[in-house]
Amino acid sequence: MPKLTVSIDGVVIREAQLTKDRTSMGRRPYNDIVIDNPAVSGEHAVLQMSGNEVYLEDLNSTNGTYVNGKSVKKQLLKNNDTIEIGKYKIRYLAEAGQDGLRAGRVSTAVRGDAGFAPPPATRLDAAATPMVAEAGTGIHAAIKVLSGAAAGREVKLVKVVTTIGKPGVAVAAITRRPQGYMVIHVEGSSLPTLNGAAIGAEAVMLKNGDVFELAGTQMQFVQH
């Protein structure tokens, strides 16, 4: 089954398996893959799957769609091709699991009914519950909620990528990398802040005790 990994500035923020015959990508919220960025058109591109073949087609977008650095209108995708839409890079894998990456958390901007089969995204709200560690996975860090209905709750960072926030308002991703944990703004006009400074499209390294705020909720990064 084909797989997509979406990254920005080298940080993977979404991973998903592609199961629909037609998957749309663009800035509008009704797309299957929502990319909330001014450089992305409302209906930017579409992926058409026929048997074992997947075609990428640009939908007359303003800034174009690129595959491996070349502008395309319609192209048959090959394993490991990199699709570029705005600042986002979408890696196409003909069969899920070929890259050897562990599955990460998928942003809530990717709708659960969009034909993907992602694990549920982390939601820091009243219904949020701490994630359970996978077998053999050590717990090295967590997010402690400081305000709102979920104040006092702690969410352990056991995945490669954990997304937090409210779809349509603000979403951020925390990624575990060899040098530590990094946070990046994924979508929404409301930028998260780290120790009072806005977080933009570039990943920022987290330090123990850092306080960041997203969509009105304050959280603290705790490293054990």
C-alpha positions as CSV (number, residue, x, y, z in Angstrom):
1,M,0.0,0.0,0.0
2,P,1.5,3.4,-1.0
3,K,2.6,5.7,1.8
4,L,3.2,9.4,2.1
5,T,5.5,11.3,4.5
6,V,5.0,15.0,4.7
7,S,7.9,17.2,6.0
8,I,8.9,20.8,6.3
9,D,12.5,22.0,6.9
10,G,13.5,18.3,7.3
11,V,11.0,17.6,10.0
12,V,8.4,14.9,9.3
13,I,5.0,16.1,10.5
14,R,2.7,13.5,8.9
15,E,2.8,10.0,7.8
16,A,-0.1,8.2,6.2
17,Q,-1.0,5.3,3.9
18,L,-2.8,6.1,0.7
19,T,-5.9,4.0,0.1
20,K,-8.3,6.2,-2.0
21,D,-8.5,6.2,-5.8
22,R,-8.5,10.0,-5.6
23,T,-6.7,12.1,-3.0
24,S,-6.8,15.9,-3.1
25,M,-4.2,18.3,-1.7
26,G,-4.6,22.0,-1.1
27,R,-5.2,24.8,1.4
28,R,-9.0,24.4,1.7
29,P,-10.2,22.4,4.6
30,Y,-12.2,20.0,2.5
31,N,-9.1,18.5,0.8
32,D,-7.9,15.1,1.9
33,I,-4.5,16.5,2.6
34,V,-4.8,20.0,4.0
35,I,-1.7,22.2,3.7
36,D,-2.4,25.5,5.4
37,N,0.2,27.8,3.7
38,P,-0.3,30.9,1.6
39,A,1.9,29.5,-1.2
40,V,-0.5,26.6,-1.6
41,S,-3.6,26.9,-3.8
42,G,-7.1,26.1,-2.4
43,E,-7.2,23.0,-4.7
44,H,-3.6,22.5,-5.5
45,A,-3.0,19.0,-6.8
46,V,-4.5,15.5,-6.8
47,L,-3.2,12.0,-6.5
48,Q,-4.9,9.4,-8.8
49,M,-4.4,5.7,-7.9
50,S,-5.1,3.0,-10.5
51,G,-4.0,-0.5,-9.5
52,N,-0.4,-0.3,-8.5
53,E,0.2,3.1,-10.2
54,V,-0.2,6.5,-8.7
55,Y,-0.4,9.7,-10.9
56,L,0.2,13.2,-9.6
57,E,-1.7,16.0,-11.3
58,D,-1.4,19.7,-10.8
59,L,-4.8,21.5,-10.7
60,N,-3.6,24.7,-12.3
61,S,-2.2,25.9,-9.0
62,T,-0.7,29.4,-8.7
63,N,2.8,28.3,-7.7
64,G,3.0,24.9,-9.4
65,T,3.7,21.4,-8.2
66,Y,7.2,19.9,-8.4
67,V,8.5,16.3,-8.4
68,N,12.2,15.9,-7.6
69,G,12.7,19.6,-8.3
70,K,11.0,19.7,-11.7
71,S,7.7,21.4,-12.4
72,V,5.0,18.9,-13.5
73,K,1.4,18.9,-14.8
74,K,0.8,15.2,-14.6
75,Q,3.3,12.5,-13.8
76,L,3.4,8.8,-12.8
77,L,5.1,8.6,-9.4
78,K,8.0,6.3,-8.7
79,N,9.1,5.0,-5.4
80,N,11.0,7.6,-3.3
81,D,9.8,10.5,-5.5
82,T,9.6,13.8,-3.6
83,I,6.6,16.1,-4.3
84,E,7.1,19.7,-3.5
85,I,4.2,22.0,-2.7
86,G,5.2,25.4,-1.3
87,K,7.7,24.7,1.5
88,Y,6.3,21.2,2.1
89,K,8.0,18.0,0.8
90,I,5.9,14.9,0.4
91,R,7.8,11.7,-0.1
92,Y,6.1,9.0,-2.0
93,L,6.8,5.3,-1.1
94,A,5.3,2.7,-3.4
95,E,4.9,0.3,-0.4
96,A,4.4,1.5,3.2
97,G,7.3,0.6,5.4
98,Q,10.0,0.7,2.7
99,D,11.8,3.6,4.4
100,G,12.1,1.8,7.7
101,L,10.6,4.7,9.6
102,R,8.4,4.1,12.6
103,A,4.8,5.4,12.1
104,G,4.4,8.8,13.7
105,R,1.4,10.7,14.8
106,V,-0.6,12.3,12.0
107,S,-1.8,15.9,12.1
108,T,-5.5,16.3,12.8
109,A,-5.6,18.3,9.5
110,V,-5.6,14.9,7.8
111,R,-9.2,13.9,8.2
112,G,-9.8,10.4,9.5
113,D,-12.4,9.7,6.7
114,A,-10.0,10.9,4.0
115,G,-9.0,7.4,2.9
116,F,-5.9,7.2,5.0
117,A,-5.3,4.8,7.9
118,P,-3.5,7.0,10.4
119,P,-3.2,6.4,14.2
120,P,-5.3,9.0,16.1
121,A,-3.7,12.4,16.6
122,T,-2.9,13.7,20.1
123,R,-5.6,16.1,21.3
124,L,-4.9,18.3,24.3
125,D,-8.4,18.9,25.5
126,A,-10.7,17.7,28.2
127,A,-10.9,14.2,26.6
128,A,-7.2,13.8,26.2
129,T,-5.5,10.9,27.9
130,P,-1.8,10.1,28.2
131,M,-0.5,7.8,25.4
132,V,0.7,4.3,26.3
133,A,4.3,3.5,25.6
134,E,5.0,1.0,22.9
135,A,6.8,-2.2,23.9
136,G,10.6,-1.6,24.2
137,T,10.2,2.2,23.9
138,G,11.7,4.3,26.7
139,I,10.0,7.4,27.9
140,H,12.3,10.4,27.7
141,A,10.0,13.4,27.6
142,A,6.4,14.6,28.1
143,I,4.2,17.6,27.7
144,K,2.5,18.8,30.9
145,V,-0.7,20.9,30.4
146,L,-0.6,24.0,32.5
147,S,-4.0,25.6,31.6
148,G,-7.5,24.8,30.4
149,A,-9.7,21.9,31.1
150,A,-6.8,19.4,30.9
151,A,-4.5,21.3,33.3
152,G,-2.2,18.9,35.2
153,R,-2.4,16.2,32.6
154,E,0.8,14.8,31.2
155,V,1.2,13.5,27.6
156,K,4.2,11.3,27.1
157,L,6.2,11.7,23.9
158,V,6.6,8.1,22.8
159,K,6.3,8.6,19.1
160,V,8.6,10.0,16.5
161,V,6.1,12.7,15.7
162,T,3.3,13.9,18.0
163,T,0.9,16.6,16.8
164,I,-1.1,18.8,19.2
165,G,-3.6,21.6,18.8
166,K,-7.0,22.3,17.4
167,P,-7.7,21.7,13.6
168,G,-8.6,24.9,11.8
169,V,-7.1,27.0,14.7
170,A,-3.5,26.0,15.3
171,V,-1.6,22.7,15.0
172,A,2.1,22.1,16.0
173,A,4.3,19.0,15.8
174,I,6.9,17.8,18.3
175,T,9.5,15.6,16.6
176,R,12.0,13.3,18.3
177,R,15.4,13.7,16.6
178,P,18.9,12.3,17.4
179,Q,19.9,15.7,19.0
180,G,16.7,16.0,21.0
181,Y,13.0,17.2,20.7
182,M,12.0,19.9,18.3
183,V,8.7,21.8,17.9
184,I,7.4,23.4,14.6
185,H,4.2,25.2,13.6
186,V,2.2,23.0,11.2
187,E,-1.0,25.0,10.3
188,G,-3.3,27.8,11.4
189,S,-3.0,31.6,11.5
190,S,-2.5,31.5,15.2
191,L,1.2,30.9,15.8
192,P,2.4,29.0,18.9
193,T,4.8,30.6,21.2
194,L,7.9,29.2,23.0
195,N,8.8,31.1,26.2
196,G,6.9,34.1,24.8
197,A,8.5,34.1,21.3
198,A,6.5,33.0,18.2
199,I,7.3,29.7,16.6
200,G,7.2,29.9,12.8
201,A,8.0,27.5,9.9
202,E,11.5,26.6,11.3
203,A,11.8,23.9,13.9
204,V,13.0,25.0,17.3
205,M,14.9,22.8,19.8
206,L,13.1,22.2,23.1
207,K,14.8,22.4,26.5
208,N,13.6,21.0,29.8
209,G,11.2,23.4,31.4
210,D,10.3,25.3,28.2
211,V,6.8,26.7,28.2
212,F,4.9,27.0,25.0
213,E,1.4,28.1,24.2
214,L,-0.9,26.9,21.4
215,A,-4.5,28.0,20.7
216,G,-4.7,29.5,24.2
217,T,-3.4,26.4,26.1
218,Q,-0.1,26.6,28.0
219,M,2.1,23.5,28.1
220,Q,5.5,22.7,29.6
221,F,8.1,20.4,28.0
222,V,9.5,18.1,30.6
223,Q,12.5,15.8,30.0
224,H,13.0,12.9,32.4
